Amino acid sequence: MKYIDFTHPEGGRFLVHLDHITSAHYRVGEGTVKSRLGLDLDERQNEIVLFGEEAERTWALLQKFIEPAS
């Protein structure tokens, strides 16, 4: 099973199965603005928003699972 884990914005660790992610939006940070990653999850869970290093690390991990367009 393919899970990603990250620090939950409200504390603790969070595990999300990749099949529950319906979309992701990543914005690279510039200057004092932190990187931002929004994960839209299926109907069982709410959206998660990560910032800074956690957003960058999680985005890099998600990239490993993306299949190239043919």
PAPA-990178 format. One record per residue (C-alpha): residue number from 1; residue in three letters; x, y, z. Coordinates in Angstrom, 2 decimals. Last residue first. Layout:
residues N
+------+------+---------+---------+---------+
: resi : resn :       x :       y :       z :
+------+------+---------+---------+---------+
:  NUM :  ala :       X :       Y :       Z :
...
+------+------+---------+---------+---------+
***
This chain:
residues 70
+------+------+---------+---------+---------+
: resi : resn :       x :       y :       z :
+------+------+---------+---------+---------+
:   70 :  ser :    2.50 :    9.60 :  -22.85 :
:   69 :  ala :    2.19 :   11.60 :  -19.67 :
:   68 :  pro :    4.69 :   10.57 :  -17.00 :
:   67 :  glu :    3.30 :    8.59 :  -14.05 :
:   66 :  ile :    3.30 :   10.50 :  -10.78 :
:   65 :  phe :    4.27 :    8.40 :   -7.77 :
:   64 :  lys :    7.77 :    9.81 :   -7.22 :
:   63 :  gln :    6.38 :   13.34 :   -7.54 :
:   62 :  leu :    4.30 :   12.76 :   -4.39 :
:   61 :  leu :    7.51 :   12.49 :   -2.33 :
:   60 :  ala :    8.84 :   15.77 :   -3.72 :
:   59 :  trp :    5.50 :   17.43 :   -2.88 :
:   58 :  thr :    5.68 :   16.07 :    0.69 :
:   57 :  arg :    9.20 :   17.43 :    1.19 :
:   56 :  glu :    8.34 :   20.86 :   -0.24 :
:   55 :  ala :    5.12 :   21.19 :    1.78 :
:   54 :  glu :    6.91 :   20.12 :    4.99 :
:   53 :  glu :    9.73 :   22.58 :    4.26 :
:   52 :  gly :    7.37 :   25.51 :    4.04 :
:   51 :  phe :    3.60 :   25.07 :    4.30 :
:   50 :  leu :    1.05 :   22.26 :    4.30 :
:   49 :  val :   -2.69 :   22.50 :    3.61 :
:   48 :  ile :   -4.97 :   19.48 :    4.13 :
:   47 :  glu :   -8.47 :   19.29 :    2.68 :
:   46 :  asn :  -11.02 :   17.32 :    4.66 :
:   45 :  gln :  -11.50 :   13.55 :    4.78 :
:   44 :  arg :  -13.96 :   10.81 :    3.79 :
:   43 :  glu :  -15.22 :   12.63 :    0.69 :
:   42 :  asp :  -11.90 :   12.28 :   -1.10 :
:   41 :  leu :   -8.91 :   14.43 :   -0.29 :
:   40 :  asp :   -7.82 :   17.73 :   -1.73 :
:   39 :  leu :   -4.17 :   18.28 :   -0.85 :
:   38 :  gly :   -2.92 :   21.86 :   -0.75 :
:   37 :  leu :    0.83 :   22.42 :   -0.82 :
:   36 :  arg :    2.37 :   25.81 :   -0.05 :
:   35 :  ser :    5.96 :   27.05 :   -0.28 :
:   34 :  lys :    6.65 :   29.87 :    2.14 :
:   33 :  val :    6.56 :   33.56 :    1.18 :
:   32 :  thr :    9.53 :   35.45 :    2.65 :
:   31 :  gly :   11.47 :   35.33 :   -0.60 :
:   30 :  glu :    9.76 :   32.95 :   -3.00 :
:   29 :  gly :    7.76 :   29.86 :   -2.13 :
:   28 :  val :    6.85 :   27.31 :   -4.77 :
:   27 :  arg :    3.11 :   26.73 :   -5.12 :
:   26 :  tyr :    1.77 :   23.19 :   -5.10 :
:   25 :  his :   -1.85 :   22.17 :   -5.72 :
:   24 :  ala :   -2.86 :   18.56 :   -5.21 :
:   23 :  ser :   -5.89 :   16.63 :   -6.40 :
:   22 :  thr :   -8.13 :   13.66 :   -5.53 :
:   21 :  ile :   -5.87 :   12.22 :   -2.84 :
:   20 :  his :   -7.58 :    9.18 :   -1.27 :
:   19 :  asp :   -5.81 :    6.63 :   -3.50 :
:   18 :  leu :   -2.47 :    7.89 :   -2.20 :
:   17 :  his :   -3.27 :    6.66 :    1.30 :
:   16 :  val :   -2.77 :    9.51 :    3.75 :
:   15 :  leu :   -0.88 :    9.23 :    7.04 :
:   14 :  phe :   -0.77 :   12.18 :    9.44 :
:   13 :  arg :    1.73 :   12.84 :   12.24 :
:   12 :  gly :    1.13 :   14.93 :   15.36 :
:   11 :  gly :    0.11 :   18.57 :   15.59 :
:   10 :  glu :   -2.58 :   20.85 :   14.14 :
:    9 :  pro :   -0.76 :   21.28 :   10.80 :
:    8 :  his :   -0.30 :   17.48 :   10.59 :
:    7 :  thr :    3.33 :   16.54 :   10.13 :
:    6 :  phe :    3.70 :   14.35 :    7.08 :
:    5 :  asp :    3.16 :   10.81 :    5.91 :
:    4 :  ile :    2.59 :    9.35 :    2.47 :
:    3 :  tyr :    0.94 :    5.99 :    1.99 :
:    2 :  lys :    1.22 :    3.47 :   -0.81 :
:    1 :  met :    0.00 :    0.00 :    0.00 :
+------+------+---------+---------+---------+
***
